Protein backbone atom coordinates (compact mmCIF):
# COMPACT_ATOMS: atom_id res chain seq x y z
CA UNK A 1 0.00 0.00 0.00
CA UNK A 2 1.04 3.57 -0.61
CA UNK A 3 1.04 6.12 2.20
CA UNK A 4 -2.07 7.82 0.80
CA UNK A 5 -4.07 4.56 0.98
CA UNK A 6 -4.37 4.45 4.77
CA UNK A 7 -4.43 6.52 7.94
CA UNK A 8 -2.14 6.10 10.93
CA UNK A 9 -4.29 6.15 14.09
CA UNK A 10 -2.50 6.93 17.36
CA UNK A 11 -4.39 6.57 20.64
CA UNK A 12 -2.27 8.16 23.36
CA UNK A 13 -3.39 6.88 26.75
CA UNK A 14 -2.17 7.53 30.28
CA UNK A 15 -0.48 4.11 30.41
CA UNK A 16 -0.11 2.91 26.80
CA UNK A 17 0.30 4.47 23.38
CA UNK A 18 -1.54 2.34 20.81
CA UNK A 19 -1.30 2.74 17.06
CA UNK A 20 -2.48 0.98 13.92
CA UNK A 21 -3.20 1.63 10.28
CA UNK A 22 -6.86 2.03 9.29
CA UNK A 23 -8.52 2.45 5.92
CA UNK A 24 -10.86 5.23 4.87
CA UNK A 25 -13.84 3.42 6.40
CA UNK A 26 -12.17 2.92 9.79
CA UNK A 27 -11.29 -0.76 9.35
CA UNK A 28 -8.07 -1.73 11.12
CA UNK A 29 -5.49 -2.93 8.58
CA UNK A 30 -2.41 -3.75 10.69
CA UNK A 31 -1.49 -5.37 13.99
CA UNK A 32 -1.88 -3.06 16.97
CA UNK A 33 1.41 -1.54 18.12
CA UNK A 34 1.80 -0.74 21.82
CA UNK A 35 4.40 1.10 23.83
CA UNK A 36 4.43 2.40 27.38
CA UNK A 37 3.46 6.04 27.74
CA UNK A 38 6.51 8.09 28.80
CA UNK A 39 6.17 9.50 32.33
CA UNK A 40 6.35 12.43 32.58
CA UNK A 41 5.86 13.33 28.93
CA UNK A 42 7.18 16.54 27.42
CA UNK A 43 5.92 18.03 24.13
CA UNK A 44 9.24 17.03 22.57
CA UNK A 45 8.80 13.40 23.59
CA UNK A 46 5.22 13.40 22.30
CA UNK A 47 6.44 14.73 18.95
CA UNK A 48 9.25 12.19 18.76
CA UNK A 49 6.99 9.18 19.35
CA UNK A 50 4.47 10.28 16.71
CA UNK A 51 7.22 11.18 14.23
CA UNK A 52 8.82 7.74 14.59
CA UNK A 53 5.49 6.01 13.90
CA UNK A 54 4.94 8.19 10.82
CA UNK A 55 8.43 7.35 9.52
CA UNK A 56 7.96 3.62 10.21
CA UNK A 57 4.60 3.41 8.40
CA UNK A 58 5.03 5.96 5.62
CA UNK A 59 1.55 7.30 6.40
CA UNK A 60 0.55 10.59 4.81
CA UNK A 61 -2.50 11.08 7.06
CA UNK A 62 -2.36 10.75 10.85
CA UNK A 63 -5.11 10.99 13.47
CA UNK A 64 -3.97 11.37 17.09
CA UNK A 65 -5.94 11.23 20.33
CA UNK A 66 -4.40 13.55 22.95
CA UNK A 67 -5.07 12.64 26.63
CA UNK A 68 -5.78 16.17 27.80
CA UNK A 69 -8.17 19.05 27.25
CA UNK A 70 -8.10 20.95 23.96
CA UNK A 71 -10.00 24.02 22.87
CA UNK A 72 -10.03 25.41 19.33
CA UNK A 73 -7.25 23.00 18.44
CA UNK A 74 -4.90 24.07 21.21
CA UNK A 75 -3.88 22.37 24.46
CA UNK A 76 -5.48 23.87 27.57
CA UNK A 77 -4.90 20.96 29.97
CA UNK A 78 -2.31 18.18 30.06
CA UNK A 79 -4.30 15.45 31.78
CA UNK A 80 -1.71 13.11 33.29
CA UNK A 81 1.15 13.82 30.87
CA UNK A 82 2.69 16.47 33.13
CA UNK A 83 2.56 14.32 36.26
CA UNK A 84 5.77 12.88 37.69
CA UNK A 85 4.67 9.26 37.46
CA UNK A 86 1.23 9.20 35.87
CA UNK A 87 -2.25 9.46 37.45
CA UNK A 88 -2.33 10.40 41.11
CA UNK A 89 1.23 11.74 41.26
CA UNK A 90 2.25 15.42 41.58
CA UNK A 91 2.03 17.81 38.65
CA UNK A 92 5.21 19.39 37.27
CA UNK A 93 4.20 23.03 37.02
CA UNK A 94 6.72 24.14 34.41
CA UNK A 95 5.82 21.18 32.19
CA UNK A 96 2.13 22.15 32.37
CA UNK A 97 3.09 25.60 31.08
CA UNK A 98 5.24 24.15 28.29
CA UNK A 99 2.20 22.25 26.98
CA UNK A 100 -0.31 25.08 27.32
CA UNK A 101 -1.50 26.72 24.10
CA UNK A 102 0.31 24.40 21.70
CA UNK A 103 -1.28 23.68 18.32
CA UNK A 104 -0.20 20.05 18.02
CA UNK A 105 -1.82 19.48 14.63
CA UNK A 106 0.13 22.33 13.06
CA UNK A 107 3.38 21.42 14.81
CA UNK A 108 3.26 17.73 13.87
CA UNK A 109 2.21 18.43 10.30
CA UNK A 110 5.25 20.67 9.93
CA UNK A 111 7.70 18.27 11.61
CA UNK A 112 6.54 15.04 9.92
CA UNK A 113 5.48 16.22 6.46
CA UNK A 114 2.23 14.25 6.87
CA UNK A 115 -1.22 15.73 7.40
CA UNK A 116 -1.70 15.33 11.16
CA UNK A 117 -4.93 16.04 13.03
CA UNK A 118 -4.92 15.95 16.83
CA UNK A 119 -8.04 15.93 19.02
CA UNK A 120 -8.83 14.98 22.60
CA UNK A 121 -8.60 11.20 23.07
CA UNK A 122 -12.22 10.83 24.23
CA UNK A 123 -13.35 12.90 21.23
CA UNK A 124 -11.42 10.55 18.93
CA UNK A 125 -13.18 7.57 20.53
CA UNK A 126 -16.49 9.38 20.07
CA UNK A 127 -15.82 9.76 16.36
CA UNK A 128 -15.23 6.01 16.21
CA UNK A 129 -18.58 5.01 17.65
CA UNK A 130 -21.07 7.89 17.61
CA UNK A 131 -23.98 6.98 15.35
CA UNK A 132 -26.07 10.15 15.27
CA UNK A 133 -28.69 9.00 17.81
CA UNK A 134 -29.55 12.39 19.29
CA UNK A 135 -27.44 13.20 22.35
CA UNK A 136 -24.70 10.61 22.85
CA UNK A 137 -22.13 10.52 25.64
CA UNK A 138 -18.89 8.63 25.12
CA UNK A 139 -17.05 7.63 28.32
CA UNK A 140 -13.56 6.15 28.18
CA UNK A 141 -12.63 3.84 31.04
CA UNK A 142 -8.96 2.96 31.33
CA UNK A 143 -6.15 4.24 33.51
CA UNK A 144 -8.37 7.27 34.08
CA UNK A 145 -11.71 8.53 32.79
CA UNK A 146 -12.53 10.65 29.75
CA UNK A 147 -15.75 12.05 28.35
CA UNK A 148 -16.96 13.32 24.97
CA UNK A 149 -20.37 14.56 23.86
CA UNK A 150 -22.04 14.25 20.47
CA UNK A 151 -25.36 15.62 19.27
CA UNK A 152 -26.84 14.34 16.01
CA UNK A 153 -23.45 12.97 15.03
CA UNK A 154 -21.47 16.18 15.71
CA UNK A 155 -18.99 16.74 18.53
CA UNK A 156 -20.05 19.25 21.18
CA UNK A 157 -17.92 20.93 23.88
CA UNK A 158 -17.47 18.73 26.96
CA UNK A 159 -15.25 19.07 30.02
CA UNK A 160 -12.14 17.00 30.63
CA UNK A 161 -13.78 15.38 33.66
CA UNK A 162 -10.81 13.34 34.88
CA UNK A 163 -9.70 15.92 37.44
CA UNK A 164 -13.23 17.03 38.40
CA UNK A 165 -14.41 16.04 41.91
CA UNK A 166 -16.96 13.30 42.53
CA UNK A 167 -19.51 13.70 45.36
CA UNK A 168 -17.16 11.82 47.75
CA UNK A 169 -14.22 14.12 47.03
CA UNK A 170 -12.17 11.91 44.74
CA UNK A 171 -11.52 12.90 41.16
CA UNK A 172 -13.23 10.95 38.37
CA UNK A 173 -9.80 9.64 37.33
CA UNK A 174 -9.39 8.27 40.85
CA UNK A 175 -12.94 6.92 41.21
CA UNK A 176 -13.39 5.40 37.74
CA UNK A 177 -9.77 4.62 36.83
CA UNK A 178 -7.82 1.38 36.87
CA UNK A 179 -6.44 1.74 40.40
CA UNK A 180 -9.94 1.85 41.86
CA UNK A 181 -11.10 -1.06 39.70
CA UNK A 182 -8.12 -3.18 40.76
CA UNK A 183 -8.68 -2.35 44.43
CA UNK A 184 -12.44 -3.01 44.58
CA UNK A 185 -14.22 -3.96 41.35
CA UNK A 186 -17.69 -4.05 42.93
CA UNK A 187 -17.35 -0.50 44.23
CA UNK A 188 -15.85 0.59 40.90
CA UNK A 189 -18.88 -0.71 38.98
CA UNK A 190 -21.22 1.11 41.36
CA UNK A 191 -19.23 4.32 40.91
CA UNK A 192 -19.41 3.99 37.12
CA UNK A 193 -23.17 3.43 37.27
CA UNK A 194 -23.71 6.46 39.51
CA UNK A 195 -21.55 8.63 37.24
CA UNK A 196 -23.58 7.60 34.20
CA UNK A 197 -26.83 8.40 36.00
CA UNK A 198 -25.48 11.83 36.93
CA UNK A 199 -24.29 12.58 33.39
CA UNK A 200 -27.55 11.36 31.86
CA UNK A 201 -29.37 14.08 33.80
CA UNK A 202 -26.71 16.74 33.17
CA UNK A 203 -26.52 16.23 29.40
CA UNK A 204 -29.97 14.69 28.71
CA UNK A 205 -28.21 11.66 27.19
CA UNK A 206 -30.10 9.30 24.89
CA UNK A 207 -27.29 6.79 24.34
CA UNK A 208 -24.00 5.95 26.08
CA UNK A 209 -20.92 4.42 24.50
CA UNK A 210 -18.39 2.97 26.94
CA UNK A 211 -14.92 2.77 25.42
CA UNK A 212 -11.45 1.96 26.75
CA UNK A 213 -9.84 -1.20 28.02
CA UNK A 214 -11.98 -1.49 31.17
CA UNK A 215 -15.37 -0.99 29.51
CA UNK A 216 -15.82 -4.73 28.71
CA UNK A 217 -15.34 -5.53 32.43
CA UNK A 218 -18.70 -4.01 33.32
CA UNK A 219 -21.60 -6.40 33.85
CA UNK A 220 -24.82 -4.77 32.69
CA UNK A 221 -27.12 -7.58 33.73
CA UNK A 222 -29.74 -5.78 35.79
CA UNK A 223 -32.08 -2.84 35.36
CA UNK A 224 -30.18 -0.62 37.81
CA UNK A 225 -28.08 0.61 34.89
CA UNK A 226 -29.31 3.45 32.67
CA UNK A 227 -30.80 2.28 29.39
CA UNK A 228 -29.12 2.78 26.05
CA UNK A 229 -25.56 1.68 26.96
CA UNK A 230 -23.30 0.25 24.24
CA UNK A 231 -19.92 -1.30 25.11
CA UNK A 232 -17.44 -0.50 22.33
CA UNK A 233 -14.11 -1.52 23.93
CA UNK A 234 -10.67 -0.11 23.23
CA UNK A 235 -10.48 0.23 19.43
CA UNK A 236 -13.02 3.03 19.04
CA UNK A 237 -10.30 5.69 18.96
CA UNK A 238 -8.43 3.85 16.20
CA UNK A 239 -11.59 3.75 14.08
CA UNK A 240 -12.26 7.38 14.90
CA UNK A 241 -9.10 8.49 13.10
CA UNK A 242 -10.89 7.78 9.80
CA UNK A 243 -13.64 10.25 10.75
CA UNK A 244 -11.05 13.00 11.07
CA UNK A 245 -10.46 12.55 7.36
CA UNK A 246 -14.07 12.10 6.26
CA UNK A 247 -14.83 8.39 6.71
CA UNK A 248 -17.12 7.20 3.96
CA UNK A 249 -19.46 5.10 6.10
CA UNK A 250 -20.80 5.27 9.70
CA UNK A 251 -18.43 3.65 12.18
CA UNK A 252 -20.88 2.71 14.93
C-alpha positions in Angstrom: 0.0 0.0 0.0 1.0 3.6 -0.6 1.0 6.1 2.2 -2.1 7.8 0.8 -4.1 4.6 1.0 -4.4 4.4 4.8 -4.4 6.5 7.9 -2.1 6.1 10.9 -4.3 6.2 14.1 -2.5 6.9 17.4 -4.4 6.6 20.6 -2.3 8.2 23.4 -3.4 6.9 26.7 -2.2 7.5 30.3 -0.5 4.1 30.4 -0.1 2.9 26.8 0.3 4.5 23.4 -1.5 2.3 20.8 -1.3 2.7 17.1 -2.5 1.0 13.9 -3.2 1.6 10.3 -6.9 2.0 9.3 -8.5 2.5 5.9 -10.9 5.2 4.9 -13.8 3.4 6.4 -12.2 2.9 9.8 -11.3 -0.8 9.4 -8.1 -1.7 11.1 -5.5 -2.9 8.6 -2.4 -3.7 10.7 -1.5 -5.4 14.0 -1.9 -3.1 17.0 1.4 -1.5 18.1 1.8 -0.7 21.8 4.4 1.1 23.8 4.4 2.4 27.4 3.5 6.0 27.7 6.5 8.1 28.8 6.2 9.5 32.3 6.4 12.4 32.6 5.9 13.3 28.9 7.2 16.5 27.4 5.9 18.0 24.1 9.2 17.0 22.6 8.8 13.4 23.6 5.2 13.4 22.3 6.4 14.7 19.0 9.2 12.2 18.8 7.0 9.2 19.4 4.5 10.3 16.7 7.2 11.2 14.2 8.8 7.7 14.6 5.5 6.0 13.9 4.9 8.2 10.8 8.4 7.3 9.5 8.0 3.6 10.2 4.6 3.4 8.4 5.0 6.0 5.6 1.6 7.3 6.4 0.6 10.6 4.8 -2.5 11.1 7.1 -2.4 10.7 10.8 -5.1 11.0 13.5 -4.0 11.4 17.1 -5.9 11.2 20.3 -4.4 13.5 23.0 -5.1 12.6 26.6 -5.8 16.2 27.8 -8.2 19.1 27.3 -8.1 20.9 24.0 -10.0 24.0 22.9 -10.0 25.4 19.3 -7.2 23.0 18.4 -4.9 24.1 21.2 -3.9 22.4 24.5 -5.5 23.9 27.6 -4.9 21.0 30.0 -2.3 18.2 30.1 -4.3 15.4 31.8 -1.7 13.1 33.3 1.1 13.8 30.9 2.7 16.5 33.1 2.6 14.3 36.3 5.8 12.9 37.7 4.7 9.3 37.5 1.2 9.2 35.9 -2.3 9.5 37.5 -2.3 10.4 41.1 1.2 11.7 41.3 2.2 15.4 41.6 2.0 17.8 38.7 5.2 19.4 37.3 4.2 23.0 37.0 6.7 24.1 34.4 5.8 21.2 32.2 2.1 22.1 32.4 3.1 25.6 31.1 5.2 24.2 28.3 2.2 22.2 27.0 -0.3 25.1 27.3 -1.5 26.7 24.1 0.3 24.4 21.7 -1.3 23.7 18.3 -0.2 20.0 18.0 -1.8 19.5 14.6 0.1 22.3 13.1 3.4 21.4 14.8 3.3 17.7 13.9 2.2 18.4 10.3 5.3 20.7 9.9 7.7 18.3 11.6 6.5 15.0 9.9 5.5 16.2 6.5 2.2 14.2 6.9 -1.2 15.7 7.4 -1.7 15.3 11.2 -4.9 16.0 13.0 -4.9 16.0 16.8 -8.0 15.9 19.0 -8.8 15.0 22.6 -8.6 11.2 23.1 -12.2 10.8 24.2 -13.3 12.9 21.2 -11.4 10.6 18.9 -13.2 7.6 20.5 -16.5 9.4 20.1 -15.8 9.8 16.4 -15.2 6.0 16.2 -18.6 5.0 17.7 -21.1 7.9 17.6 -24.0 7.0 15.4 -26.1 10.1 15.3 -28.7 9.0 17.8 -29.5 12.4 19.3 -27.4 13.2 22.3 -24.7 10.6 22.9 -22.1 10.5 25.6 -18.9 8.6 25.1 -17.1 7.6 28.3 -13.6 6.1 28.2 -12.6 3.8 31.0 -9.0 3.0 31.3 -6.1 4.2 33.5 -8.4 7.3 34.1 -11.7 8.5 32.8 -12.5 10.7 29.7 -15.8 12.1 28.3 -17.0 13.3 25.0 -20.4 14.6 23.9 -22.0 14.3 20.5 -25.4 15.6 19.3 -26.8 14.3 16.0 -23.4 13.0 15.0 -21.5 16.2 15.7 -19.0 16.7 18.5 -20.1 19.3 21.2 -17.9 20.9 23.9 -17.5 18.7 27.0 -15.2 19.1 30.0 -12.1 17.0 30.6 -13.8 15.4 33.7 -10.8 13.3 34.9 -9.7 15.9 37.4 -13.2 17.0 38.4 -14.4 16.0 41.9 -17.0 13.3 42.5 -19.5 13.7 45.4 -17.2 11.8 47.7 -14.2 14.1 47.0 -12.2 11.9 44.7 -11.5 12.9 41.2 -13.2 11.0 38.4 -9.8 9.6 37.3 -9.4 8.3 40.9 -12.9 6.9 41.2 -13.4 5.4 37.7 -9.8 4.6 36.8 -7.8 1.4 36.9 -6.4 1.7 40.4 -9.9 1.8 41.9 -11.1 -1.1 39.7 -8.1 -3.2 40.8 -8.7 -2.3 44.4 -12.4 -3.0 44.6 -14.2 -4.0 41.4 -17.7 -4.0 42.9 -17.4 -0.5 44.2 -15.8 0.6 40.9 -18.9 -0.7 39.0 -21.2 1.1 41.4 -19.2 4.3 40.9 -19.4 4.0 37.1 -23.2 3.4 37.3 -23.7 6.5 39.5 -21.6 8.6 37.2 -23.6 7.6 34.2 -26.8 8.4 36.0 -25.5 11.8 36.9 -24.3 12.6 33.4 -27.6 11.4 31.9 -29.4 14.1 33.8 -26.7 16.7 33.2 -26.5 16.2 29.4 -30.0 14.7 28.7 -28.2 11.7 27.2 -30.1 9.3 24.9 -27.3 6.8 24.3 -24.0 6.0 26.1 -20.9 4.4 24.5 -18.4 3.0 26.9 -14.9 2.8 25.4 -11.4 2.0 26.7 -9.8 -1.2 28.0 -12.0 -1.5 31.2 -15.4 -1.0 29.5 -15.8 -4.7 28.7 -15.3 -5.5 32.4 -18.7 -4.0 33.3 -21.6 -6.4 33.9 -24.8 -4.8 32.7 -27.1 -7.6 33.7 -29.7 -5.8 35.8 -32.1 -2.8 35.4 -30.2 -0.6 37.8 -28.1 0.6 34.9 -29.3 3.5 32.7 -30.8 2.3 29.4 -29.1 2.8 26.0 -25.6 1.7 27.0 -23.3 0.2 24.2 -19.9 -1.3 25.1 -17.4 -0.5 22.3 -14.1 -1.5 23.9 -10.7 -0.1 23.2 -10.5 0.2 19.4 -13.0 3.0 19.0 -10.3 5.7 19.0 -8.4 3.8 16.2 -11.6 3.7 14.1 -12.3 7.4 14.9 -9.1 8.5 13.1 -10.9 7.8 9.8 -13.6 10.2 10.8 -11.0 13.0 11.1 -10.5 12.5 7.4 -14.1 12.1 6.3 -14.8 8.4 6.7 -17.1 7.2 4.0 -19.5 5.1 6.1 -20.8 5.3 9.7 -18.4 3.6 12.2 -20.9 2.7 14.9 
